[in-house]
């Protein structure tokens, strides 16, 4: 009978990051790009997000980040030069602000895509985060993918009835909203009940402190990440800002 390799060992062998490193990375990148003068950090945070997406072979996400950054860069910095008027000024202002969200969300998607609720809860226990906060965040990490999957199923059913997309919304706005909202409310309630039952079966509410089968450990990948981020932050502070 073949031996099963522990998930933590698989993660280390594949160069995976500790959940605590990923959480700190999301916080640092979000604060950096959202702070005053944070535009100088946006290219470097986007670069980190693309590298993380490529490391987990999320090709669609990596291409999406690069395409989004390119479109926002063109609309935000080049379009006002080519066609100066009030409309392009508003579009440019919106893009120069939204590109910060794109960079932060790109890093956050790596945390969501590579961290299970169990790993996140173990990382919070290692930090001694209060249980109400850790349980809430861990449930949210599981809840949103379930709701996203249900939304995709509802949209597929609406597409078969000709109600999905802009054409369906324009022809039957009330019916389209009804056929999307009502099933989503029912699916969200059903998902929350299933997750609550699963959490109770896993011992949620017990006064004993649960132990992790594979406790989080900082490894070489985390050290490399810290060095890369330190180099990028130093470069962002020393070199001229490409986005102003």
TAWO-V234339 format. One record per pair of residues at least 24 apart in sequence whose C-alpha atoms are under 10 Angstrom apart, sorted by the first residue. I is the first residue (numbers start at 1). J is the second residue. D is the distance in whole Angstrom. If there is no record, write none. Layout:
i:I j:J d:D
i:I j:J d:D
//
This chain:
i:6 j:213 d:9
i:6 j:214 d:8
i:7 j:213 d:10
i:7 j:214 d:8
i:8 j:119 d:9
i:8 j:213 d:9
i:8 j:214 d:6
i:8 j:215 d:8
i:8 j:216 d:8
i:8 j:217 d:9
i:9 j:214 d:9
i:11 j:114 d:10
i:12 j:217 d:9
i:12 j:218 d:9
i:12 j:219 d:7
i:12 j:220 d:9
i:12 j:221 d:8
i:13 j:221 d:10
i:14 j:55 d:9
i:14 j:56 d:9
i:14 j:221 d:9
i:15 j:55 d:8
i:15 j:56 d:9
i:15 j:219 d:9
i:15 j:220 d:8
i:15 j:221 d:6
i:15 j:222 d:9
i:16 j:52 d:10
i:16 j:55 d:9
i:16 j:56 d:9
i:16 j:114 d:8
i:16 j:115 d:10
i:16 j:219 d:9
i:16 j:220 d:9
i:16 j:221 d:7
i:16 j:222 d:8
i:17 j:111 d:9
i:17 j:114 d:9
i:17 j:115 d:9
i:17 j:216 d:9
i:17 j:217 d:9
i:17 j:218 d:8
i:17 j:219 d:7
i:17 j:220 d:9
i:17 j:221 d:6
i:17 j:222 d:6
i:17 j:223 d:9
i:17 j:224 d:10
i:17 j:225 d:8
i:18 j:115 d:9
i:18 j:119 d:9
i:18 j:120 d:10
i:18 j:123 d:8
i:18 j:215 d:10
i:18 j:216 d:6
i:18 j:217 d:6
i:18 j:218 d:6
i:18 j:219 d:7
i:18 j:220 d:10
i:18 j:221 d:8
i:18 j:222 d:7
i:19 j:111 d:8
i:19 j:114 d:9
i:19 j:115 d:7
i:19 j:116 d:9
i:19 j:119 d:7
i:19 j:120 d:6
i:19 j:121 d:10
i:19 j:122 d:9
i:19 j:123 d:6
i:19 j:124 d:9
i:19 j:216 d:7
i:19 j:217 d:9
i:19 j:218 d:9
i:19 j:222 d:10
i:20 j:111 d:10
i:20 j:119 d:10
i:20 j:120 d:8
i:20 j:122 d:10
i:20 j:123 d:6
i:20 j:124 d:8
i:20 j:126 d:9
i:20 j:127 d:9
i:20 j:216 d:8
i:20 j:217 d:9
i:20 j:218 d:8
i:20 j:222 d:9
i:21 j:111 d:10
i:21 j:123 d:10
i:21 j:218 d:8
i:21 j:219 d:10
i:21 j:221 d:10
i:21 j:222 d:6
i:21 j:223 d:9
i:21 j:225 d:8
i:21 j:226 d:8
i:22 j:107 d:9
i:22 j:108 d:8
i:22 j:110 d:8
i:22 j:111 d:6
i:22 j:112 d:10
i:22 j:114 d:9
i:22 j:115 d:9
i:22 j:222 d:9
i:22 j:225 d:9
i:23 j:107 d:10
i:23 j:108 d:8
i:23 j:111 d:7
i:23 j:112 d:10
i:23 j:120 d:9
i:23 j:123 d:9
i:25 j:104 d:10
i:25 j:107 d:8
i:25 j:108 d:9
i:25 j:111 d:9
i:25 j:225 d:9
i:25 j:226 d:9
i:25 j:229 d:9
i:26 j:104 d:7
i:26 j:105 d:9
i:26 j:106 d:9
i:26 j:107 d:6
i:26 j:108 d:6
i:26 j:109 d:9
i:26 j:110 d:9
i:26 j:111 d:8
i:27 j:104 d:9
i:27 j:107 d:10
i:27 j:108 d:9
i:28 j:104 d:9
i:28 j:229 d:10
i:29 j:100 d:10
i:29 j:103 d:8
i:29 j:104 d:6
i:29 j:105 d:10
i:29 j:107 d:8
i:29 j:108 d:9
i:29 j:229 d:9
i:29 j:233 d:10
i:30 j:100 d:8
i:30 j:101 d:8
i:30 j:103 d:8
i:30 j:104 d:5
i:30 j:105 d:8
i:30 j:107 d:9
i:30 j:108 d:9
i:31 j:104 d:9
i:32 j:100 d:9
i:32 j:104 d:9
i:32 j:233 d:9
i:33 j:97 d:10
i:33 j:99 d:9
i:33 j:100 d:6
i:33 j:101 d:8
i:33 j:102 d:10
i:33 j:103 d:8
i:33 j:104 d:7
i:34 j:97 d:9
i:34 j:100 d:7
i:34 j:101 d:8
i:34 j:104 d:9
i:35 j:100 d:10
i:37 j:241 d:10
i:37 j:243 d:10
i:37 j:244 d:8
i:38 j:100 d:8
i:38 j:236 d:10
i:38 j:241 d:10
i:38 j:243 d:10
i:38 j:244 d:9
i:39 j:96 d:8
i:39 j:97 d:9
i:39 j:99 d:9
i:39 j:100 d:7
i:39 j:236 d:10
i:39 j:241 d:8
i:39 j:242 d:9
i:39 j:243 d:6
i:39 j:244 d:6
i:40 j:233 d:10
i:40 j:235 d:10
i:40 j:236 d:6
i:40 j:237 d:8
i:40 j:239 d:9
i:40 j:240 d:8
i:40 j:241 d:5
i:40 j:242 d:7
i:40 j:243 d:6
i:40 j:244 d:7
i:41 j:100 d:9
i:41 j:103 d:9
i:41 j:232 d:8
i:41 j:233 d:7
i:41 j:235 d:9
i:41 j:236 d:6
i:41 j:237 d:8
i:41 j:241 d:8
i:41 j:242 d:9
i:41 j:243 d:9
i:42 j:69 d:10
i:42 j:99 d:8
i:42 j:100 d:6
i:42 j:101 d:9
i:42 j:102 d:9
i:42 j:103 d:6
i:42 j:104 d:9
i:42 j:236 d:9
i:42 j:241 d:10
i:42 j:242 d:9
i:42 j:243 d:8
i:43 j:69 d:9
i:43 j:99 d:10
i:43 j:100 d:9
i:43 j:103 d:8
i:43 j:232 d:10
i:43 j:236 d:9
i:43 j:241 d:9
i:43 j:242 d:8
i:43 j:243 d:8
i:44 j:103 d:9
i:44 j:229 d:9
i:44 j:231 d:10
i:44 j:232 d:6
i:44 j:233 d:8
i:44 j:235 d:9
i:44 j:236 d:7
i:45 j:100 d:9
i:45 j:102 d:10
i:45 j:103 d:6
i:45 j:104 d:7
i:45 j:106 d:9
i:45 j:107 d:8
i:45 j:229 d:9
i:45 j:232 d:8
i:45 j:233 d:9
i:46 j:99 d:9
i:46 j:100 d:9
i:46 j:102 d:8
i:46 j:103 d:5
i:46 j:104 d:8
i:46 j:105 d:10
i:46 j:106 d:7
i:46 j:107 d:8
i:47 j:103 d:9
i:47 j:106 d:10
i:47 j:107 d:10
i:47 j:232 d:9
i:48 j:103 d:9
i:48 j:106 d:9
i:48 j:107 d:7
i:48 j:225 d:9
i:48 j:228 d:9
i:48 j:229 d:8
i:48 j:232 d:9
i:49 j:102 d:10
i:49 j:103 d:7
i:49 j:104 d:8
i:49 j:105 d:9
i:49 j:106 d:5
i:49 j:107 d:5
i:49 j:108 d:8
i:49 j:109 d:9
i:49 j:110 d:8
i:50 j:103 d:9
i:50 j:106 d:8
i:50 j:107 d:8
i:50 j:110 d:10
i:51 j:107 d:10
i:52 j:106 d:9
i:52 j:107 d:8
i:52 j:109 d:9
i:52 j:110 d:7
i:52 j:111 d:10
i:52 j:225 d:10
i:53 j:106 d:8
i:53 j:107 d:8
i:53 j:109 d:9
i:53 j:110 d:7
i:53 j:113 d:9
i:55 j:110 d:10
i:56 j:110 d:8
i:56 j:113 d:9
i:56 j:114 d:8
i:58 j:110 d:9
i:58 j:113 d:9
i:61 j:106 d:8
i:61 j:109 d:9
i:61 j:110 d:9
i:62 j:106 d:9
i:64 j:106 d:9
i:65 j:102 d:7
i:65 j:103 d:8
i:65 j:105 d:10
i:65 j:106 d:7
i:68 j:99 d:8
i:68 j:102 d:8
i:68 j:103 d:10
i:69 j:95 d:9
i:69 j:98 d:10
i:69 j:99 d:7
i:69 j:100 d:10
i:69 j:102 d:8
i:69 j:103 d:8
i:70 j:99 d:10
i:71 j:95 d:9
i:71 j:99 d:10
i:72 j:96 d:7
i:72 j:97 d:10
i:72 j:98 d:8
i:72 j:99 d:7
i:72 j:102 d:10
i:73 j:99 d:8
i:73 j:243 d:9
i:76 j:243 d:10
i:77 j:243 d:8
i:77 j:244 d:9
i:96 j:243 d:9
i:96 j:244 d:9
i:111 j:141 d:10
i:112 j:141 d:7
i:112 j:142 d:9
i:112 j:144 d:10
i:112 j:145 d:9
i:113 j:141 d:10
i:113 j:145 d:10
i:115 j:141 d:9
i:116 j:141 d:8
i:116 j:142 d:8
i:117 j:141 d:6
i:117 j:142 d:6
i:117 j:143 d:10
i:118 j:142 d:10
i:118 j:212 d:8
i:118 j:213 d:10
i:118 j:214 d:10
i:118 j:215 d:10
i:119 j:212 d:8
i:119 j:213 d:10
i:119 j:214 d:8
i:119 j:215 d:8
i:119 j:216 d:7
i:120 j:216 d:9
i:121 j:210 d:10
i:121 j:212 d:9
i:122 j:210 d:9
i:122 j:211 d:8
i:122 j:212 d:6
i:122 j:213 d:9
i:122 j:214 d:9
i:122 j:215 d:6
i:122 j:216 d:7
i:123 j:212 d:9
i:123 j:215 d:8
i:123 j:216 d:6
i:123 j:217 d:9
i:124 j:216 d:10
i:125 j:209 d:9
i:125 j:210 d:9
i:125 j:211 d:9
i:125 j:212 d:9
i:125 j:215 d:10
i:125 j:216 d:10
i:126 j:212 d:10
i:126 j:215 d:8
i:126 j:216 d:8
i:126 j:217 d:10
i:131 j:204 d:10
i:131 j:205 d:10
i:131 j:209 d:10
i:132 j:205 d:10
i:135 j:199 d:9
i:135 j:204 d:8
i:139 j:192 d:9
i:139 j:195 d:7
i:139 j:196 d:9
i:139 j:199 d:9
i:140 j:192 d:10
i:140 j:195 d:10
i:142 j:191 d:10
i:142 j:192 d:10
i:142 j:195 d:8
i:143 j:188 d:9
i:143 j:191 d:7
i:143 j:192 d:7
i:143 j:194 d:10
i:143 j:195 d:8
i:144 j:188 d:9
i:144 j:191 d:10
i:146 j:187 d:9
i:146 j:188 d:8
i:146 j:191 d:7
i:146 j:192 d:9
i:146 j:195 d:10
i:147 j:184 d:8
i:147 j:185 d:10
i:147 j:187 d:7
i:147 j:188 d:6
i:147 j:189 d:10
i:147 j:190 d:10
i:147 j:191 d:7
i:147 j:192 d:10
i:148 j:184 d:10
i:148 j:188 d:10
i:149 j:187 d:10
i:150 j:183 d:9
i:150 j:184 d:7
i:150 j:187 d:7
i:150 j:188 d:8
i:150 j:191 d:9
i:151 j:180 d:8
i:151 j:181 d:10
i:151 j:183 d:9
i:151 j:184 d:7
i:151 j:187 d:9
i:151 j:188 d:10
i:153 j:183 d:10
i:153 j:184 d:10
i:154 j:179 d:8
i:154 j:180 d:7
i:154 j:181 d:9
i:154 j:183 d:7
i:154 j:184 d:8
i:154 j:187 d:10
i:155 j:179 d:9
i:155 j:180 d:7
//
